[in-house]
Amino acid sequence: MITNRSSGRQGYAVAEVAQRLGAHVTLVSAARRELALDVTTGVEVIPVDTAAEMAEALLE
């Protein structure tokens, strides 16, 4: 798990590069504004709104 307190751009960039390098990537993200990944990248995105939703998604 990689996390930081920012807009989410870095997390999306890491997810996209990891997928391009062959990793299976699931991105749990509260930052959804203009940061949407191109659906062709193959990164699964789980949108969340609260810290509780984030914790639940990470435990699944």
Sine and cosine of phi, psi and omega as CSV:
sin_phi,cos_phi,sin_psi,cos_psi,sin_omega,cos_omega
0.00,0.00,0.72,-0.70,0.09,-1.00
-0.86,-0.50,0.74,-0.67,0.00,-1.00
-0.61,-0.80,0.47,-0.88,0.11,-0.99
-0.40,-0.92,0.20,-0.98,-0.01,-1.00
-0.97,-0.23,1.00,0.10,-0.01,-1.00
-0.46,-0.89,-0.27,-0.96,-0.06,-1.00
-0.94,0.33,-0.34,0.94,-0.05,-1.00
0.97,-0.25,-0.20,0.98,-0.03,-1.00
-0.84,0.54,-0.69,0.72,-0.03,-1.00
-0.90,0.43,-0.68,0.74,0.02,-1.00
-0.88,0.48,-0.68,0.73,0.04,-1.00
-0.90,0.44,-0.65,0.76,0.01,-1.00
-0.91,0.42,-0.68,0.73,0.03,-1.00
-0.89,0.47,-0.69,0.72,0.00,-1.00
-0.88,0.48,-0.70,0.72,-0.03,-1.00
-0.91,0.41,-0.68,0.74,0.01,-1.00
-0.92,0.38,-0.68,0.74,0.01,-1.00
-0.86,0.51,-0.67,0.74,0.02,-1.00
-0.90,0.43,-0.68,0.74,0.02,-1.00
-0.88,0.47,-0.49,0.87,0.01,-1.00
-1.00,0.08,0.05,1.00,0.11,-0.99
0.96,-0.27,0.03,1.00,0.00,-1.00
-0.98,0.19,0.53,-0.85,0.18,-0.98
-0.99,0.11,0.87,-0.49,-0.14,-0.99
-0.87,-0.50,0.77,-0.64,0.18,-0.98
-0.87,-0.49,0.86,-0.52,-0.05,-1.00
-0.96,-0.29,0.89,-0.46,0.09,-1.00
-0.99,-0.13,0.88,-0.48,-0.17,-0.98
-0.61,-0.79,0.69,-0.73,0.15,-0.99
-1.00,-0.08,-0.32,0.95,-0.01,-1.00
-1.00,0.02,0.96,-0.28,-0.08,-1.00
-0.83,-0.56,-0.04,1.00,-0.10,-0.99
-0.79,0.61,-0.97,-0.25,-0.04,-1.00
-1.00,0.01,0.17,0.99,-0.14,-0.99
-1.00,-0.08,0.12,0.99,-0.09,-1.00
-0.83,0.56,0.74,-0.67,0.07,-1.00
-0.97,0.26,0.53,-0.85,0.14,-0.99
-0.88,0.48,0.80,-0.60,-0.06,-1.00
-0.87,0.49,-0.30,0.95,0.00,-1.00
-0.98,0.21,-0.12,0.99,-0.02,-1.00
-0.95,0.31,-0.35,0.94,0.00,-1.00
0.99,0.15,0.19,0.98,0.04,-1.00
-1.00,0.03,0.82,-0.57,0.08,-1.00
-0.97,0.22,0.80,-0.59,0.00,-1.00
-0.92,-0.38,0.81,-0.58,0.08,-1.00
-0.95,-0.32,0.95,-0.31,-0.02,-1.00
-0.98,0.18,0.65,-0.76,0.06,-1.00
-0.71,-0.70,0.37,-0.93,0.02,-1.00
-0.89,-0.45,-0.40,0.92,-0.08,-1.00
-0.79,-0.62,0.27,-0.96,0.06,-1.00
-0.89,0.46,-0.60,0.80,0.02,-1.00
-0.90,0.44,-0.67,0.74,0.06,-1.00
-0.90,0.43,-0.62,0.78,0.04,-1.00
-0.88,0.48,-0.75,0.66,0.00,-1.00
-0.88,0.48,-0.70,0.72,0.00,-1.00
-0.89,0.46,-0.69,0.73,0.00,-1.00
-0.90,0.44,-0.63,0.78,-0.01,-1.00
-0.94,0.34,-0.49,0.87,0.00,-1.00
-0.98,0.18,-0.31,0.95,-0.02,-1.00
-0.96,0.27,0.00,0.00,0.00,0.00
